């Protein structure tokens, strides 16, 4: 039998087995998943580089 892959929770660094026993993987819990989501939503986390969309052109095709 293969040993399950073990990863660290991105939020709290707890060891997490990559199995169905941890449905929130790679997070250890729903709480850690929500903390991570909040960091992206508040733009505490971001992807480096120039935006691929021009904010001034968003919605131009929507002529209602």
C-alpha positions as CSV (number, residue, x, y, z in Angstrom):
1,X,0.0,0.0,0.0
2,X,1.3,3.5,-0.9
3,X,2.0,6.0,1.8
4,X,-0.2,9.1,1.4
5,X,1.4,12.3,0.4
6,X,1.9,14.7,3.3
7,X,1.7,18.5,2.8
8,X,1.9,21.4,5.1
9,X,-1.3,23.5,5.5
10,X,-0.5,26.8,3.7
11,X,-2.0,28.8,6.5
12,X,-0.8,27.2,9.8
13,X,1.8,24.7,8.6
14,X,0.0,21.7,10.1
15,X,0.8,18.4,8.4
16,X,-2.1,17.2,6.2
17,X,-2.5,13.8,4.5
18,X,-3.6,14.2,0.8
19,X,-6.5,11.8,1.4
20,X,-10.3,11.9,1.6
21,X,-9.9,12.2,5.4
22,X,-9.0,15.8,4.8
23,X,-11.7,17.3,2.5
24,X,-10.2,20.8,2.8
25,X,-6.8,19.8,1.5
26,X,-4.3,21.3,1.1
27,X,-5.7,23.1,4.2
28,X,-6.1,21.3,7.5
29,X,-9.5,22.8,8.2
30,X,-12.3,25.0,6.8
31,X,-11.0,27.7,9.1
32,X,-7.6,27.8,7.5
33,X,-9.2,27.7,4.0
34,X,-11.3,30.7,4.9
35,X,-8.3,32.6,6.3
36,X,-6.5,32.0,3.0
37,X,-9.5,33.1,1.0
38,X,-9.8,36.3,3.1
39,X,-6.1,37.1,2.4
40,X,-6.8,36.9,-1.4
41,X,-10.1,38.8,-1.2
42,X,-8.4,41.7,0.7
43,X,-5.5,41.6,-1.7
44,X,-3.0,40.8,1.1
45,X,-1.9,38.0,-1.4
46,X,-1.5,38.8,-5.0
47,X,0.2,37.5,-8.1
48,X,3.2,39.6,-9.2
49,X,3.1,41.2,-12.6
50,X,1.1,43.6,-14.7
51,X,-2.7,43.1,-14.8
52,X,-3.9,41.3,-17.9
53,X,-7.1,43.3,-18.0
54,X,-7.4,47.1,-18.5
55,X,-9.8,48.2,-15.7
56,X,-10.8,51.3,-17.8
57,X,-12.2,49.0,-20.5
58,X,-14.2,46.7,-18.3
59,X,-17.9,46.8,-19.1
60,X,-17.5,48.7,-22.4
61,X,-19.4,45.9,-24.3
62,X,-22.3,46.2,-21.9
63,X,-24.4,48.8,-23.6
64,X,-27.8,48.4,-21.9
